[in-house]
Amino acid sequence: MRRRKFLGILGGAAAWSFAARAQKKTYRMAAVHSNRPTNELAADSPVPTYREFIRELRRLGYIVGDNLSVEPYSGGGKAASYPALAETIVRSNPDLVYAAGGMASYLKAATSTIPIVTFVSGDVVRTGLVASLARPGGNITGVAVDAGAEIWGKRFELLRQVIPGLSKLGFVVVRQDTMTAEKVREVTRAAGVTLIAPSVDASRKETEYKRVLAMMLDQGAEAVMVSDDGQNNANFELIVEQIAQVRLPALYPLREAADAGGLMAYAIDFNELYRLMAGQIDQIFKGRKPADIPIYLPTKFQLVINLKTAKALSFSVPPLLVAGADEVIE
């Protein structure tokens, strides 16, 4: 009797376990970037910030291979293919799309119902991507990493403290979408100097950075600022290496660039932004509408100065600037 009762309990537990597994929701997330390769958007991405994103999703209870699948897509830097790529993603009908590199606008044109969490550089309100930062409306939320002309002006002033009289500035920007031209205009207005900005063709990154830097040097650039495009952030080590070869002082939007040998970085914490996006995804999976989740706009920036690089370039960094830095690499 006891044996039959035990087997009955055991059988009931097994049935409950099977039913629980059958009922467990598996979320499908499409991850797309206009130019980053698909391996950088996979769960085992080599990109530290994206790995932080996956780790935070796991901490929130979404485990890749268990209750979360990540389906990576890339536009390969070929802008003409972006609308068709957006349509392909929408036809696959994921529960949510993570979009970066300017893909959100194409996805918005393709769907008004699938939630989109985006990592975007530029003014998302002025470009019509969302109605407002506080209440985006529609099906898009996420983070915007460009604080507008003011931050570019601040970055330029930091460079000018190292190079007084700076009059010709190279700007490394990726040829991406209509927001690229707007960013160049913003930097031109903020800096008030001659801007040399031959845009990088993302589909030929290995040779393009070398080409645009050579062009800047030929046209008399005295320093370089690097834009916060996703393509630049993904290739910061290559950019730092090639800027070192032309021996120009440079300021980067990514903190890790200063660690890699860049002269200065005035940057936000990208790991924090990816954790925030994971939190937004969690809210959407739990039923909240993207229209009601505010777009996050970072306001805190950190100045990192690499004095070893300054010495190698024979530049003297003003003591007051060094004293005001959040971190100094010596």
C-alpha positions as CSV (number, residue, x, y, z in Angstrom):
1,M,0.0,0.0,0.0
2,R,2.7,2.3,1.0
3,R,4.7,1.4,-2.2
4,R,1.6,2.1,-4.4
5,K,1.1,5.4,-2.6
6,F,4.7,6.4,-3.1
7,L,4.7,5.5,-6.7
8,G,1.5,7.5,-7.1
9,I,3.1,10.5,-5.5
10,L,6.2,10.1,-7.7
11,G,4.2,9.8,-10.8
12,G,2.2,12.9,-9.9
13,A,5.4,14.8,-9.3
14,A,6.8,13.8,-12.7
15,A,3.5,14.8,-14.4
16,W,3.6,18.2,-12.6
17,S,7.2,18.7,-13.7
18,F,6.4,17.9,-17.3
19,A,3.4,20.2,-17.2
20,A,5.5,23.0,-15.7
21,R,8.1,22.6,-18.4
22,A,5.4,22.6,-21.1
23,Q,3.8,25.8,-19.8
24,K,7.1,27.7,-19.4
25,K,7.3,30.6,-21.7
26,T,10.3,30.8,-24.0
27,Y,11.0,34.3,-25.2
28,R,12.3,35.0,-28.7
29,M,14.5,38.1,-29.0
30,A,15.8,39.2,-32.4
31,A,19.1,41.2,-32.0
32,V,20.1,43.4,-35.0
33,H,22.8,45.9,-35.8
34,S,23.2,47.7,-39.0
35,N,26.9,46.7,-39.4
36,R,28.2,44.6,-36.5
37,P,28.6,40.9,-37.5
38,T,26.1,38.4,-36.1
39,N,28.6,36.8,-33.8
40,E,28.8,40.1,-31.8
41,L,25.1,39.9,-31.2
42,A,25.0,36.2,-30.1
43,A,24.8,35.0,-26.5
44,D,28.6,34.3,-26.5
45,S,29.5,37.7,-28.0
46,P,33.1,38.8,-27.9
47,V,31.9,42.3,-27.1
48,P,32.2,43.0,-23.3
49,T,29.2,45.4,-23.1
50,Y,27.0,43.0,-25.0
51,R,28.1,40.1,-22.7
52,E,27.1,42.3,-19.8
53,F,23.7,42.7,-21.4
54,I,23.2,38.9,-21.6
55,R,24.5,38.5,-18.0
56,E,21.9,41.1,-16.7
57,L,19.1,39.3,-18.6
58,R,20.2,36.1,-16.9
59,R,20.2,37.8,-13.5
60,L,16.6,38.9,-14.3
61,G,15.7,35.3,-15.0
62,Y,16.1,35.1,-18.8
63,I,18.5,32.3,-19.6
64,V,19.7,31.8,-23.2
65,G,19.0,28.2,-24.2
66,D,16.4,27.8,-21.5
67,N,13.6,30.4,-21.5
68,L,15.3,32.9,-23.9
69,S,16.5,32.5,-27.5
70,V,18.6,35.2,-29.2
71,E,18.4,35.4,-33.0
72,P,21.2,37.7,-34.4
73,Y,20.9,39.7,-37.6
74,S,23.3,42.1,-39.3
75,G,22.9,44.6,-42.1
76,G,26.6,44.2,-43.0
77,G,27.0,48.0,-43.3
78,K,25.0,47.9,-46.5
79,A,22.3,50.6,-46.0
80,A,20.3,49.6,-49.1
81,S,19.6,46.3,-47.4
82,Y,18.3,47.7,-44.1
83,P,14.6,48.0,-45.1
84,A,14.4,44.4,-46.4
85,L,16.3,43.2,-43.3
86,A,13.7,44.9,-41.0
87,E,10.9,43.2,-43.0
88,T,12.6,39.8,-42.6
89,I,12.9,40.2,-38.8
90,V,9.3,41.3,-38.6
91,R,8.1,38.3,-40.6
92,S,9.9,36.0,-38.1
93,N,7.6,37.5,-35.5
94,P,9.9,37.6,-32.4
95,D,8.6,38.6,-29.0
96,L,10.9,41.6,-29.0
97,V,13.7,43.2,-31.1
98,Y,16.9,44.7,-29.7
99,A,18.1,47.1,-32.4
100,A,21.2,49.2,-32.7
101,G,23.2,51.1,-35.4
102,G,20.3,53.0,-36.7
103,M,18.1,49.9,-37.4
104,A,15.2,51.1,-35.1
105,S,13.9,53.6,-37.7
106,Y,13.7,50.8,-40.4
107,L,12.0,48.5,-37.9
108,K,9.5,51.2,-36.9
109,A,8.5,51.5,-40.6
110,A,8.1,47.7,-40.7
111,T,6.0,47.1,-37.6
112,S,4.0,49.1,-35.1
113,T,3.3,46.1,-32.8
114,I,6.5,44.2,-32.1
115,P,8.3,45.8,-29.1
116,I,11.7,47.4,-30.0
117,V,14.4,48.2,-27.4
118,T,17.0,50.3,-29.1
119,F,20.5,51.6,-28.5
120,V,20.7,54.7,-30.5
121,S,23.0,57.7,-31.0
122,G,21.3,61.0,-31.8
123,D,18.3,63.0,-31.0
124,V,15.5,60.4,-31.0
125,V,12.7,63.0,-30.6
126,R,13.9,65.4,-33.3
127,T,14.3,62.5,-35.8
128,G,10.8,61.3,-35.1
129,L,11.8,57.9,-33.7
130,V,9.8,58.6,-30.5
131,A,7.2,61.2,-29.4
132,S,9.2,62.1,-26.2
133,L,11.8,60.8,-23.9
134,A,9.4,60.5,-21.0
135,R,6.6,58.8,-22.9
136,P,8.0,57.4,-26.2
137,G,4.6,56.3,-27.6
138,G,4.4,53.6,-30.2
139,N,6.4,50.4,-29.8
140,I,9.9,51.7,-29.2
141,T,12.0,52.4,-26.0
142,G,15.6,52.1,-25.1
143,V,18.6,54.3,-24.4
144,A,20.0,57.3,-26.4
145,V,23.7,57.9,-26.0
146,D,24.0,61.3,-27.6
147,A,23.4,64.3,-25.3
148,G,23.4,66.6,-28.3
149,A,25.6,69.5,-29.3
150,E,26.4,70.4,-25.7
151,I,28.4,67.2,-25.1
152,W,30.3,67.6,-28.4
153,G,31.2,71.1,-27.4
154,K,32.5,69.8,-24.0
155,R,34.6,67.2,-25.7
156,F,36.1,69.8,-28.1
157,E,36.9,72.1,-25.2
158,L,38.8,69.3,-23.5
159,L,40.9,68.8,-26.6
160,R,41.5,72.5,-26.9
161,Q,42.9,72.6,-23.4
162,V,45.6,70.2,-24.6
163,I,46.0,72.0,-28.0
164,P,45.4,75.7,-27.5
165,G,44.5,77.4,-30.8
166,L,43.1,74.2,-32.3
167,S,41.5,75.2,-35.6
168,K,41.2,72.0,-37.7
169,L,39.5,69.0,-36.2
170,G,39.2,65.5,-37.7
171,F,35.9,63.7,-36.9
172,V,35.7,59.9,-37.3
173,V,32.0,59.2,-38.1
174,V,30.4,56.2,-39.7
175,R,28.4,56.5,-42.9
176,Q,25.1,55.2,-41.5
177,D,21.8,57.1,-42.0
178,T,20.3,60.6,-41.9
179,M,21.5,60.9,-38.3
180,T,25.1,60.9,-39.4
181,A,24.8,64.2,-41.3
182,E,23.0,65.7,-38.3
183,K,25.7,64.6,-36.0
184,V,28.4,66.2,-38.2
185,R,26.3,69.5,-38.2
186,E,26.1,69.4,-34.4
187,V,29.8,68.9,-34.0
188,T,30.5,71.7,-36.5
189,R,28.2,74.1,-34.6
190,A,29.6,73.1,-31.2
191,A,33.3,73.3,-32.0
192,G,33.2,76.3,-34.2
193,V,36.2,75.2,-36.2
194,T,37.0,73.6,-39.6
195,L,35.7,70.0,-39.3
196,I,37.2,67.3,-41.5
197,A,34.7,64.5,-41.5
198,P,35.1,62.0,-44.4
199,S,32.7,59.3,-43.2
200,V,33.7,55.7,-42.8
201,D,32.1,53.1,-45.0
202,A,31.2,50.4,-42.4
203,S,31.3,47.6,-45.0
204,R,35.1,48.1,-45.5
205,K,36.2,48.9,-41.9
206,E,39.7,47.3,-42.2
207,T,40.9,49.8,-44.8
208,E,38.4,52.7,-44.2
209,Y,39.8,54.0,-40.9
210,K,43.3,54.2,-42.4
211,R,41.9,56.0,-45.4
212,V,39.9,58.6,-43.5
213,L,42.8,59.3,-41.1
214,A,45.2,59.8,-44.0
215,M,42.7,62.2,-45.5
216,M,42.4,64.2,-42.2
217,L,46.2,64.4,-42.0
218,D,46.5,65.6,-45.6
219,Q,43.9,68.3,-44.9
220,G,45.8,69.6,-41.8
221,A,43.8,68.1,-38.9
222,E,45.5,68.9,-35.6
223,A,43.5,66.5,-33.5
224,V,40.7,63.9,-33.8
225,M,37.4,63.3,-32.1
226,V,35.8,59.9,-32.6
227,S,32.0,59.7,-32.8
228,D,30.0,57.3,-30.7
229,D,28.7,55.2,-33.6
230,G,28.3,51.5,-32.7
231,Q,30.8,50.6,-35.5
232,N,33.4,52.9,-33.9
233,N,32.8,51.5,-30.4
234,A,33.1,47.9,-31.7
235,N,36.4,48.8,-33.4
236,F,38.0,51.1,-30.8
237,E,41.2,49.2,-30.5
238,L,41.8,49.3,-34.3
239,I,41.0,53.1,-34.3
240,V,43.3,53.8,-31.4
241,E,46.1,51.8,-33.1
242,Q,45.7,53.7,-36.4
243,I,45.4,57.1,-34.8
244,A,48.6,56.3,-32.9
245,Q,50.3,55.7,-36.3
246,V,49.4,59.1,-37.6
247,R,50.5,60.6,-34.2
248,L,47.4,62.8,-33.7
249,P,45.9,63.5,-30.2
250,A,42.4,62.1,-30.0
251,L,39.4,62.1,-27.7
252,Y,37.1,59.1,-27.6
253,P,33.5,58.5,-26.4
254,L,34.5,55.1,-25.0
255,R,36.3,54.7,-21.7
256,E,38.1,51.6,-22.8
257,A,39.8,53.5,-25.6
258,A,41.9,55.4,-23.1
259,D,43.0,52.1,-21.6
260,A,44.0,50.9,-25.0
261,G,46.3,54.0,-25.5
262,G,43.9,56.8,-26.6
263,L,44.9,60.2,-25.2
264,M,41.5,61.0,-23.6
265,A,38.0,59.6,-23.2
266,Y,35.0,61.6,-22.1
267,A,32.5,58.8,-21.8
268,I,29.4,57.2,-20.3
269,D,29.3,53.8,-18.7
270,F,28.2,51.6,-21.5
271,N,27.9,48.5,-19.2
272,E,25.3,50.5,-17.2
273,L,23.3,51.3,-20.3
274,Y,23.2,47.6,-21.4
275,R,22.0,46.7,-17.9
276,L,19.3,49.3,-18.2
277,M,18.2,47.9,-21.5
278,A,18.0,44.5,-20.0
279,G,15.7,45.9,-17.3
280,Q,13.5,47.5,-20.0
281,I,13.2,44.2,-21.8
282,D,12.3,42.5,-18.5
283,Q,9.5,45.1,-18.1
284,I,8.2,44.4,-21.6
285,F,8.2,40.6,-21.1
286,K,6.2,41.2,-17.9
287,G,3.6,43.1,-19.8
288,R,4.5,46.8,-19.8
289,K,4.2,48.6,-23.1
290,P,7.3,50.3,-24.6
291,A,5.2,53.4,-25.1
292,D,5.2,53.9,-21.3
293,I,8.9,53.1,-20.6
294,P,11.0,56.3,-20.7
295,I,14.0,56.5,-23.1
296,Y,17.0,56.7,-20.9
297,L,19.4,59.6,-21.6
298,P,22.7,59.4,-19.6
299,T,23.8,62.6,-17.9
300,K,27.0,61.5,-16.1
301,F,30.3,61.4,-18.1
302,Q,33.8,60.5,-16.9
303,L,37.0,62.0,-18.1
304,V,39.9,59.6,-18.4
305,I,43.4,60.9,-19.4
306,N,46.3,58.7,-20.6
307,L,49.4,60.6,-19.6
308,K,51.7,57.9,-21.1
309,T,50.1,58.6,-24.5
310,A,50.5,62.4,-23.9
311,K,54.2,61.9,-23.2
312,A,54.6,59.7,-26.3
313,L,53.0,62.4,-28.4
314,S,55.1,65.2,-26.7
315,F,51.9,66.9,-25.4
316,S,51.7,68.6,-22.1
317,V,48.3,68.1,-20.3
318,P,47.5,71.1,-18.1
319,P,47.7,70.2,-14.4
320,L,44.2,71.6,-13.8
321,L,42.8,69.2,-16.4
322,V,44.7,66.3,-14.9
323,A,43.4,67.3,-11.4
324,G,39.8,67.3,-12.6
325,A,40.0,64.0,-14.4
326,D,38.0,61.0,-13.0
327,E,40.9,58.7,-13.8
328,V,44.5,59.2,-14.9
329,I,46.6,56.5,-16.6
330,E,50.3,57.0,-15.9
